């Protein structure tokens, strides 16, 4: 499978047709997370649904933070490891392959969490034929995996910490905020959303 390379946040990021092509607009997620990292309590950054790792890598490259990248797709994890090496960050980045709700240890907590769950409703994935379905299919309302991300964030976000979650619409962001408070009884709340041309970023804070 031919591998392409794209510039993302000053890094050279490799990917291929088996994974989601890095979207230029998502550098906004990296930048927001990087801003939070500067003021956050000590500890590593966690990225859920990391894909080839570009968002998390760009978020920590100018800091001394460690980073844990999690994705279920073995191809994405292979490419993420390559991108970690290419960025010269092998000494402080770990790539974990598996379900996000299974590969983060019970005792692990993080001051900043990044999450990029698939958020396209299943009925609409045909509109994106160039994208692997595993990378975009979010279930009937697009939020199946975002809800799982919320559960992981609830278990592992430190007091005073923040999570930046990528979604499709403000309505989806509001729905996961309600899921945290109403369904999970969490003390994490939706505190800010930022609209972009191709999606929405939501900040959750504890």
C-alpha positions in Angstrom: 0.0 0.0 0.0 1.6 3.3 -1.1 2.2 5.7 1.8 1.7 9.4 1.5 3.2 12.1 3.7 1.6 15.4 4.7 2.9 18.4 6.7 0.9 18.8 9.9 1.9 21.3 12.6 5.5 21.3 11.4 5.7 17.5 11.4 5.8 15.1 8.5 3.0 12.7 9.0 2.7 9.4 7.0 -0.6 7.7 6.2 -2.2 5.6 3.5 -5.6 4.7 2.1 -6.4 2.2 5.0 -6.6 5.1 7.5 -8.3 8.5 7.7 -6.4 11.1 5.9 -5.2 13.9 8.3 -7.5 16.9 8.0 -5.8 20.2 8.0 -8.5 21.9 10.2 -7.7 19.5 13.1 -4.5 21.3 13.8 -6.9 23.5 15.8 -7.4 20.6 18.2 -3.7 20.2 18.6 -3.2 23.9 19.3 -6.0 24.1 21.8 -4.6 21.0 23.6 -1.1 22.5 23.5 -2.4 25.7 25.1 -4.0 23.6 27.9 -0.8 21.6 28.4 1.1 24.8 29.2 -1.1 25.4 32.3 -2.0 21.8 33.2 -0.9 19.8 36.2 2.1 17.5 35.7 1.4 14.2 33.8 1.2 12.7 30.4 -1.3 13.6 27.7 -3.7 10.8 26.5 -5.2 10.7 23.0 -8.2 8.4 22.3 -9.0 7.3 18.7 -5.5 8.6 17.8 -5.3 7.3 14.2 -1.8 7.9 12.9 -1.1 10.2 15.9 -0.8 13.5 14.2 -3.1 15.5 16.5 -1.5 14.3 19.7 2.1 14.6 18.4 1.5 18.2 17.3 0.0 19.0 20.7 3.1 17.9 22.7 6.0 18.4 20.3 6.9 21.8 21.7 6.6 20.6 25.4 8.3 18.0 27.5 5.1 16.0 28.1 4.8 12.3 27.6 2.0 11.1 25.3 -0.1 7.9 25.1 -1.8 7.3 21.8 -4.6 4.7 21.7 -6.3 3.2 18.6 -8.0 -0.1 17.7 -6.8 -0.2 14.1 -3.4 -2.0 13.9 -2.6 -0.2 10.6 -3.1 3.2 12.3 -1.0 2.1 15.2 1.8 1.0 12.8 1.8 4.3 11.1 1.6 6.2 14.4 4.7 4.4 15.6 6.4 5.5 12.3 5.3 9.0 12.9 6.5 9.0 16.5 9.9 7.9 15.3 10.0 10.5 12.5 9.2 13.2 14.9 12.1 12.2 17.2 9.6 11.6 20.1 10.1 7.8 20.6 11.5 8.5 24.1 8.2 10.0 25.4 5.4 8.6 23.3 3.7 5.2 23.7 1.3 3.7 21.2 -1.3 1.3 22.5 -3.3 -0.9 20.2 -6.8 -1.9 21.5 -10.2 -0.7 22.6 -10.0 2.7 24.4 -12.0 1.3 27.3 -9.6 -1.7 27.8 -6.1 -0.5 27.4 -5.9 2.4 29.8 -5.1 1.1 33.3 -7.5 1.7 36.2 -5.0 3.8 38.1 -3.9 6.0 35.2 -5.0 9.7 35.3 -4.2 12.5 32.8 -4.4 16.3 33.1 -5.2 16.6 29.3 -7.1 14.2 27.1 -7.6 14.5 23.4 -10.4 12.4 21.7 -11.2 12.1 18.0 -14.0 9.5 17.9 -15.8 8.7 14.6 -18.9 11.0 14.6 -20.6 10.5 11.2 -24.1 8.8 11.6 -24.0 5.3 10.0 -26.6 6.4 7.4 -24.3 9.1 6.2 -21.0 7.3 5.8 -21.6 6.7 2.1 -21.1 10.5 1.6 -17.4 9.9 2.4 -16.4 7.0 0.1 -12.7 7.9 0.4 -12.7 7.3 4.1 -12.4 3.9 5.8 -15.7 3.1 7.5 -13.9 2.1 10.8 -12.6 5.7 11.0 -15.9 7.6 10.6 -18.8 5.4 11.5 -20.2 6.7 14.8 -23.4 4.6 14.9 -27.0 5.6 14.5 -26.6 9.2 15.8 -22.9 9.4 15.3 -22.2 9.4 19.1 -21.8 5.7 20.0 -18.0 5.9 20.3 -18.1 9.5 21.6 -20.1 8.2 24.5 -17.5 5.5 25.1 -14.9 8.2 25.0 -16.8 10.2 27.7 -16.8 7.1 29.9 -13.1 6.8 29.6 -12.6 10.5 30.1 -14.7 10.3 33.2 -12.6 7.5 34.7 -9.2 9.0 33.8 -9.3 12.8 33.7 -7.5 14.4 36.7 -9.3 17.0 38.9 -8.8 20.3 37.2 -8.1 18.6 33.9 -9.6 19.2 30.4 -10.5 17.0 27.5 -10.8 18.3 23.9 -13.2 16.2 21.9 -13.7 16.4 18.1 -17.3 16.1 16.9 -19.4 17.1 13.9 -21.9 19.6 15.3 -22.6 21.8 18.3 -25.7 19.6 18.9 -23.5 16.6 19.2 -21.2 18.4 21.7 -24.3 19.4 23.8 -25.5 15.8 23.7 -22.2 14.4 25.1 -22.3 17.1 27.8 -25.7 15.8 28.7 -24.5 12.2 28.6 -21.8 13.0 31.1 -24.0 14.8 33.6 -27.3 12.9 33.2 -26.3 9.3 32.2 -22.9 9.0 33.9 -23.5 11.4 36.8 -20.1 12.9 36.2 -18.7 16.1 37.6 -17.2 16.8 34.1 -19.1 19.4 32.2 -19.1 20.9 28.7 -17.5 24.3 29.1 -16.8 25.5 25.6 -17.4 24.7 21.9 -15.5 26.0 18.9 -17.0 25.8 15.4 -14.7 25.1 12.4 -15.5 24.6 8.7 -15.3 20.8 8.9 -16.3 20.1 12.5 -16.6 21.2 16.1 -14.2 21.0 19.1 -15.6 20.7 22.6 -13.8 21.3 25.8 -14.9 19.1 28.8 -13.5 20.1 32.2 -13.4 18.6 35.6 
